[in-house]
Amino acid sequence: MKQLIALATLAASALAPTLAHAGLDSDNPLHPLVGIAITGGGDKISHVDYTDGTSQDITAGGLVQLYGGVEYHPKGAPLAFQATVGYHVDSTHARNGDQTFSRWPIEAIALFNATDKIRFGLGARYAASPKFSSGGAGYVGSADYTSQVGFLAMAEWLITPSMGVQLRYVDEHYKVHSVTYDGVNFRESDYHLNGSHGGVGFNYYF
């Protein structure tokens, strides 16, 4: 038993330096990251009714964003910089049809450490390739959009040096480039869409 305790103590001692230098506590200033955010807001793009009596809206600010990137944060410095690329989508799927609004956001954020656990960020976001599509019983046509560079503000609580919970707000807008219905293409360059939204996110830092 004493030998097992001694081995466990040695193993814990060996692992301790590795755990202490995980995430943003690492001496390496570059930290890969992955994250997910649940978002809501923006103009309603479509409304879907189901046969069971329920319904769902597709909005320009919803619903799930997955992303990955890198943060530059020298150990002990009050400032950090993040760059990420992600996939942001709001969709509905049934056995006989679907509707989807998708885009590929690129974000650049400067962060300031208010405390060891709390930090605030400001940045810019560009949602590339925004598109609405539909099919089956949910078919209402499709639309391609152009996006403008938007503004992003966030606050993050670092649960550990490797995990952070975020509150975020994005102000962004889209302009309709073209609409397609039954194979016919229409251009509607004067129609604008507000994609501004709020959300709650989770980041993991390596």
Number of C-alpha atoms within 10 A of each C-alpha: 6 7 8 9 10 11 12 12 12 12 11 11 11 11 11 11 10 10 13 12 15 17 21 26 20 20 13 14 16 20 21 17 20 17 20 20 22 18 24 19 18 20 18 15 15 15 13 13 11 10 6 6 6 8 11 12 17 22 25 28 29 27 21 18 21 19 19 18 18 17 22 17 21 18 15 13 10 14 17 19 18 20 19 20 20 20 17 23 23 21 19 17 12 11 7 9 13 18 25 19 25 22 21 19 19 19 21 19 20 18 21 16 17 11 11 11 13 16 19 20 20 17 18 18 22 19 25 19 13 21 20 23 18 19 15 12 12 19 14 17 17 20 21 18 23 18 21 14 16 18 18 21 18 21 20 22 17 20 11 15 19 19 18 19 20 21 18 21 20 21 19 23 22 21 18 19 18 17 19 15 12 9 9 8 13 12 13 14 13 8 12 16 20 18 22 23 21 21 20 17 19 18 19 20 22 19
